[in-house]
Amino acid sequence: MIKSHLLWPIELGALSREILPNRGPPSRSVTVMRVDVLVTGSHGFIGSALMPRLRADGHRVVRLVRGVPEGSDDVAWDPDAGTIDAAALEGVDAVVHLAGAGIGDKKWTPERKRLILQSRTRGTDLLARTPADLQRRPAVLVSGSAVGYYGNRGADVLTERAPPGDDFPAQVCVAWEAATAPAAEAGIRVATIRTGVVLAARGGALQRMLLPFKLGLGGRIGPGSQYMSWISLDDHVGAIRHVLATESVSGAVNLTAPNPVTNAEFTRALGGAVHRPTVLPTPLFPLRAVYGAELVQHLLVEGHRVVPRVLETSGYEFAHPELDGALRAVLAAPAAA
């Protein structure tokens, strides 16, 4: 493997070091260098939370954007056309790739499925291939993926060693992760982050749940026995920063809290957090009418019991390892106002 010019952990006494947090609050400190980090999906749910944290760490954040760059730290690309301003990437130290069409936003028509797949694989392939021609390659590529990789596995406990499923979300994740191969072959450390349900009061699945739960209309979905692998937004951002900073971490990384819960348990916890009853189950017919039976089945009725073995063994400390505490923190945050 090519020796990295990006040495995130550095020795005490070295020049120009900064003591910076390694995860979400409350933080544990590690010693890291200030570096240039390229981010795709900067306007998205995760990207918009990650960028200010990286800047607070003292890093320069470069946004990869479609169309005409708006600022001096923006770089143009067009994944559909296969074009990117490669010269502007020279000397970038790390890449965090989060771009992709929302998998749960709209009904899975054949056209929507193609968009979901291509929006992930085309951009990832372009980002993975471009650094091979650079004089100074990034040391690390952190590329998005999802717990949908595992398919519906019931109550099986799934670490990063578990094999993939065979449904549509699993097929997307397998192809998405495979598209990073050129970067790994070029000697770049690659980590594919398999994300669970990210909890924040604004954005993501929890925001869509809050109103019906606050109205006392929230309830379990389907049998309620399906597992939900969740993570707070603070921990998701903290885990990305940990992966960037930890040279021993590569390959698949489950970005989930260490204590997944069933849908029924999640329902009770959220109802308790907003002080409302959760007696009646959520009717599936309206959801299927809006989002289609296939999406509802794979994303809501089925589940995954995923645990973050790589994060835990590499030393990441969760700010919110338990669901009740995570919900309290999320709902008390200023964004919830």
N, C-alpha and C positions, 0 to 999 in steps of 0.2 A: 504494500500500500504506500502511496506517496506520502511523504512526511508533511504534516500540516504546517502552514505558516500561521495558522490560527491556533494559539495556545490559550484556550479559555481559562483553565486553571493554571496559575503561575505561582512560583515559589515566593514565600515571604522575603522581602528585601529587594525584589526585582524592581526595575525602573518603571515608572508610569503605571503602577497598578492601581486598581480601585477596589474597595470592598463593596460588593454589590449583592443584593438578595438573590437567593436561588429558587424562590417559589413565591406563591401568593402570601399575603399577610395572615397570621404573624410570620415573619420571615426568619430564615436561617441564612447566615452570610457565608459566602465563599469568595475567593479572590479571582477576579476575571479581568481580562483586557477589554478595552473599548474597541469595538469593531464595527464594520459596515455590514448590515443585515438587509438583504433583499426580501421583500414580502409581496406575495400575490394575494388577491382576495382582501385587499386592505379596507375596502368598504363593507365587508361582510361582518357577520355577527362576531366571529372570533378575531378576525384581523383588526377590526376597529378597537377591540379591547387590548390586543397584543401590542400594537404599535406604541401607544403612550407608555406602556410598561418598559419596552425596550429603550425608549428615549430616556425614561427616568433612570434606567440603568447606566445611561451615559453613552449608549450606542447611537450611531447614525443609521437611520432607517431609510432605505431606498424602496420606493413603491414601483412595482411593475404594473403599468396601466395600459388599457386599450385607448386608442386614439392619440390625440396630441397631448403630450405631457403638460401638466399644469404648473409644476414647480421644478426647482433646480434639482431636487432629489427624486424626480419621477423619471422612469425609463419606459419607452414605448414597446409594446409587443402586440401581436395579433395571432393567437394560437390557431385560429381557423385557417389563416393564410400561411401559417408556419414561419412567421417573420418575428424577429426580435432584434433590438439594438445591442448586438453582442459586444461592441466596443465599450459601451457604457457599463458593462458588467465586469470589465477587467479590474481585478483587485477587490471585488466584493468578497467578503470573508465567509458569509453564511447565507443560505437561502431557506426561507420558510414558505412553502407552497400550499395555499389554502383555497385557491380558486376552484369553482365548480358549480354548476347549476344545482339548485336545491332539490334534493331527492324527495322531500315530503311536501312540496309546495303545490303541486298540481297532479291531476289524474295521469296515470301512466299510459298514455296513448303510445303507439309505436313511434311517433315523432318525438314525444317527450322522452322516451327511453333512449333513443339515439342521442338526443341532446345531453342527457345525464351522463351517458358513457363518454361521448366525444369531448364534452367540456372538461372531463377529467384526464382522459388519456392523451389528447392532443397537446394540452398545455404541459403536462408532466413530461411527455416525451421530448418536447422542445426544450424545456428547462434542463432535462437530464443530458441531452446531446450537446447543447451549446457550450458548456464549460470545457469540453474536451479540446477545443481549439484555442482556449485562452492561455496566456503565458502564466497568469496567476489564477489558479482555479479556486473556487470556494472550498473550504475544508469540509463543510457539512451541508447536506440537503435534508431538511425535515419536510416530508411530503404527506399530505392528508390521506386518510383512509377512514374506515368506519368499522364498528363492531358487526355491521351487516356482513362482513367477511365470513363469519362463522355459520351463517344460516340459522335456522330454527333448531336449537339443540336442547330444548326442554330445560331441565334442572341441572344439566351437566355443567361442571365448573370449567371454564374455558380460559386457559392461559395462552400466551403467544405461540405455544407449540401446537395448539389444536389445529386440525386441518380445516380447509374452507368448506362452506356449504355449496349448494348447487342452484339456489334460487337467483332471481334477478339481482338483488342487492349484493349477494356474494360474488356473482360473476363480474359486476362492476368493480368491486373492490379488488378482486384478483387481477383484472386487467389494469386497474389504476396503479397498483403496487408494482406490477411487472414493468410498467412504463418507466420506472426509475432505474432500470438495469444499466443503461449507458453511463449514468453518473457513477455507479458503483464500479463499473469496469474501468472508468477513468481514474480510480483511486480516491474518489470522494466518499466520505462517510455518509451513508444514507440511513435515515430512520423513517419508517412509515408509521404514522400515528393513527391507530384505530380508535376513533372517537365514539364515546357513548352519548347519551342524552345530556346535553350541556344545560345547566340550570342557571338562569339569570332572570331578573324580573322584567327586563326589556330585551326582546329578541329570543329566538329559539322556541322550543316546545312549551316551556313553562309559561311564557307570556300568553300563548293561546289558551292555556288551561285556566289561567287565573280568574278571568271574568266569570265563567260558569261556576267555578268553585266558590268565589266570593258571593255569588247569588244563591248558593246552597244547591246548585244543580250538578255538582261534580260527583262522579261515581266511577267504580271500577269499569274497565273495558273488557268485554268478553268474559272469559273465565276468571280473570284476576290472578291466576296462578303463573302467568308468563312473567319472566324476569325482566327487569329494567336495569340496565347498566348505566349509571348516571355519573356525572361529575360536575362540581360547581365551576362556574366560569373562572373564578379566581384560581382554582387548582388547574384548570385546563391551560390557562396562560402560564401559570407557574411551571407546569410539567413541560411545556414547550421550551421554556427558558432552561429548565434542567437538562433536557435532551440536547439542546444546543451546547451547553456548558460541559457535558460529561462525555469525554472521548471514548469511554468504554461502551457507550450505548449505540447500537446500530441494529438494523433490521426492524422487525415489527415491535411496536410498543403500544400496549393497551392504555389509552387515556380514559380511564374510568376510576371511580372511587373504589376502595378495597371492599366495600360492603354493598353489593347489588341487592335490590329488593324486588319482591313481586309487585305486580301492578296493584293488587289489593293493599299491600303494605304502603306503597307510595300514595295511594288514594287516601288512606287513613291519615298519613303524615301530613299531606297537603291540606286536607280538611281541618286537621287540628291546628295547623299553622295559621289558617285564616279564620278559625273559630266558626266553622260551618259544618253541618251534617253531611255525610256522604253515604246515604242510604240507598238511593236508587242507582242502578247501573247505567252507564252511558249508553244510549240507544245507538246501535250500529248502522241502522238503515240510513239516517241522514248523512253519516260520515261516508258510507259507501256511495251514496248518491252524488256527493260532492267530489270525493277523491278516488272513487273506484274501488271495487272489491279487492283487487290484487294489492294495491298500496295499503289499504286498511289491514288486510290479513298479515302482510309481511312486516309492517312497521308498528302496528298497534296490537294485534291479537297474538302474534308470535313474539318470542323474546330471546334474549341471550344473557346468560349468567357469566359475565366476563370479569376477570380479576386482573389487576395491574402488576403482574409478577415482575416485569422488567423494571418498572419504576421503583418498586419496593426494594428489590435487591441492589439497585444502583444508588440507593440512599435518598430518594425523594421522600419528603415528609409532608403529608397531606394537611392542609389547613382545615379541611372539612371531610373527615373520613366517614362520618355518620350522617344519614339523611336528615334527621331532625335538626341537627346543628347547621347543616348546609342551608336548609330552607329558612331557618331563622335569620341567618346572615344575609341571604339573598333578599328576603323580603324587608329587612331593615336597612338595606343599602340605599343611598340617595337616589339611585336609578329607579327604585320602586315608587318614588313619590309621583 
